[in-house]
């Protein structure tokens, strides 16, 4: 297949004719984001990749729970009427990026390349989801809300997965080049592309629902446990089982804490920084439980996920996602989000995360969806 054929398949992704306006915009944004990723992969340009889900989260148009599993109920479609200009701004930004990269492409997708194969599989999942929706809502004047929600979730997951695949491919190229340079220190350093602005391998911000369902009836996908009751007083619990258990209980007690408006302001909280606060929250949990002591002294910049991840690597605390256990900090693939693992069950983990939308939430994720990794507590702590 040629690049032109791939782009044609992506461009042909369209919401069914009876879709509500919010779903049409959602599908268009996801399609444009995937198109830019394909063009960047073909051109070898690894910087400035559009992270659609991150843009939507920052605009408070997307929650983590909006795309979890096949029963996800998206608020995006509902918000379109009130936030139409925000949707349009993001869509226009993606169109501009697409035109910019399109003019620089000189290569083509290698059909034998695993990244190409996996990207186009996601396009196929997206296409099948749209076809299923069209069939299930056939003859109806307007698509039923539950079907529109599911299609929105499929579109967002496809865009997120393609971002992860392309970012992971560029990261691997960079790392392979670094390994070669390390093995041959006297060789002039001319290998490797520029690293991704976000880094890491495989967002998102969010659990993957896998392939599009054959139909939209029934459940499936990850489910979240019953929410814990929030403790707005931030009382440091003492479990008698050690710092890790204390940190977990503290995290649970914070679930439900919310921002005031859309200001990133969490009144009365020590982790409030009037800015994106997921990293401040996660490192605060460890500090309060006595795992690290003063977080500023321990991390340098405790409010920046990429810095915390880099420091963890330097301290020997970073681990593969397969080693995740309660008490670990878990880092999303692009190092743009962080939370704390409070439970693990097989290949899924329950995470308490600050700034998840605009609140402290607990969510369950499939580890196979792709994370940068986990940060283990320093040696000497009591595991739970």
Residue, then its C-alpha position, 0 to 999 in steps of 0.5 A: x500500500x502507498x501513503x496515498x492509499x493509507x491517507x485516503x482510507x483515513x480521510x474516508x472515515x466519516x460519522x453516519x449521516x444521522x450523527x449529532x453535531x458533537x459526534x461529527x466533530x469528535x470523529x473529525x478531530x480523531x481522523x485529523x489527529x490520526x492523519x497528522x500522525x501518519x504523515x509525521x511517521x512517513x516524513x520522519x518528523x518526530x516533534x510537535x505531534x498533536x496529542x488530541x486527548x491531552x488537548x481535550x483534557x486541558x480544555x475540560x472536554x474529556x474525562x478519563x472515564x469518557x473512553x474506558x471500555x465499551x460502556x463509556x459514556x462520553x460527555x463530549x457529544x453532550x457538551x458540543x452545543x455549549x462549547x462549539x467554539x472550543x471544538x472548532x479551535x482544536x479541529x482547526x489546529x489539527x487541520x493546520x498541522x496536517x497541511x504543514x506536515x503534508x508539504x514536508x513528506x518525502x517518504x512513504x509508509x513501509x508496509x512491512x513495518x510493524x508500526x504501519x501495520x498496527x496504525x492501520x489496524x486502529x484505522x480499521x477498528x475506527x472504520x468498523x465502529x462507524x459502520x456498526x453505528x450506521x447499521x444499528x441506527x439505520x432508519x432512525x432520524x437521529x442516532x441514539x445517544x448511547x450509540x453516539x457515546x460508544x462511537x465517540x469512545x472508539x474514535x478517541x481510543x483510536x486517536x490515542x493508540x495511534x499517538x502512542x504507536x508513532x511516539x513509541x516508534x520514534x522513541x525506539x529509534x532514539x533509544x537504539x541510536x543512543x545504545x549504538x553511541x554508548x557501545x561505540x563512544x569514539x564514533x561521531x554522534x550522527x545517529x537518531x532523530x530528535x526525541x518526542x516532545x512528550x517522550x515515553x512509549x505508548x497517553x493517554x491518558x486511559x484504558x483501551x477498549x481493544x477492538x470495536x465491539x461487534x455490536x453495542x449491546x452488553x458490557x465489557x471493558x474495564x469497570x471501576x470500583x465503588x468510589x471512596x468517600x472523599x475526606x476534604x480535611x486531608x487527615x493523614x491516616x495511620x494504618x500501622x502497616x507502614x508508609x505505603x499503606x498510609x499513602x494508599x489510604x490517604x489517596x483513597x480519602x482524597x477521591x472526590x476532591x474537585x477544582x473550583x470552576x476550570x481554574x486548576x484551583x483546588x482550595x485548601x489543599x497542600x497540592x494546589x499549585x493553580x496549575x496542572x496538579x496531577x504530579x503535585x498530588x502524587x508526590x504529595x501522597x508520598x511526602x505525607x506518608x513519609x516515603x520521600x520526605x520533603x518532595x521539593x528536595x527529593x524531586x527538584x520539580x515535583x510538579x512536572x511529570x517528566x522531571x519526576x520520571x527522569x529523577x526516578x530513573x536516575x535514582x533507580x526507582x523506575x520500573x517496567x509497567x509489568x512490575x506495578x504494585x500498590x503504592x507505586x506511582x504510575x506514569x502515563x506514556x507521554x509523561x504528561x500524567x501521573x497517579x498512584x496505584x492503590x490496587x492490582x488485579x492481574x493485568x489491571x490496576x486501580x489508580x487514584x489520580x489528581x487532576x483527572x479532568x478536574x478532580x481526584x478520581x479512582x479509575x481502573x486501567x488495563x496495563x497492556x494499554x501502554x504506560x511509560x512505567x512505574x516508580x517504586x518507593x525507595x528501598x526499606x518501605x513496607x510493601x502492602 
